[in-house]
Structures are given as C-alpha cells and as structure tokens.
C-alpha cells in the first residue's frame, strides 16, 4: 500500500488547510519543509493534560502536516520523512515530552513505514508556552525521492 493509500485507509483528511500569515509547506530543492502545525487541543502537559491527551494532540499535528505536504506536493507518495521537531507546552516538572511526540512519530511510521521512508530523526522539547495555548506544535522536513 502506498503512503497516500495508507493515509486514505486511515480516513485522514488530506484537504488543504487555508494558509495564514506564513507558508505552511515550502519546497527547497528536493525537500519539503513545513511550518509548525499546532494541535486543536489546548492546555499544559503535566498540569491540565495527560500524556495520552498529548499523544493525541501530537497525532493531530502530524495529520495537519500531512495535509500541508499533500497540498504542496500533490501526493504523499515519493516522500521520505527526515526530521520532526515536537514542541510540548509543559509544566515545569514534566519530562515525558518524548512520549507525547510519539503521537506524531507513530503516525509517520504508520503512513511511510517505520523501517523505511518513515524512519526519521526527531527532537521533542518542552516549552513554557506555545502560540494560542495549543498543547503541541510539530514541524517536519521531508525529502522528495
């Protein structure tokens, strides 16, 4: 099953997101670089939200990234995920950012394959705040194969 077919089988909405102030996904050479995509879920991990809720928020970010990448590239096929950067709105003593951002990584693995084009580098960081109070923000870099 191709990445596009896999995304459709998971009922992921691939309709374009209306861009705001900045470009949601820009091509540079053979790379697609996304802006940060924030979760619909708001709140602070380790205070208002559980790791499980954060995981779902990170997955929501990855779904939005796929929509932007699809809009810029016309498909999800022929891509390799190189890097994810996950930002987690965290309470001062919260240290499970990596478990939260697994929500984004797991979706990329599911779409592109964990042992193939979805096996990516990643950073998961805690932040004192994220724009609009969103729980999670994720950005990505894809290679066009």
Helices and strands as residue ranges (DSSP letters): H 3-9, E 25-28, E 31-34, E 37-38, H 51-73, E 79-89, H 97-112, I 113-117, E 121-127, G 131-133, E 136-144
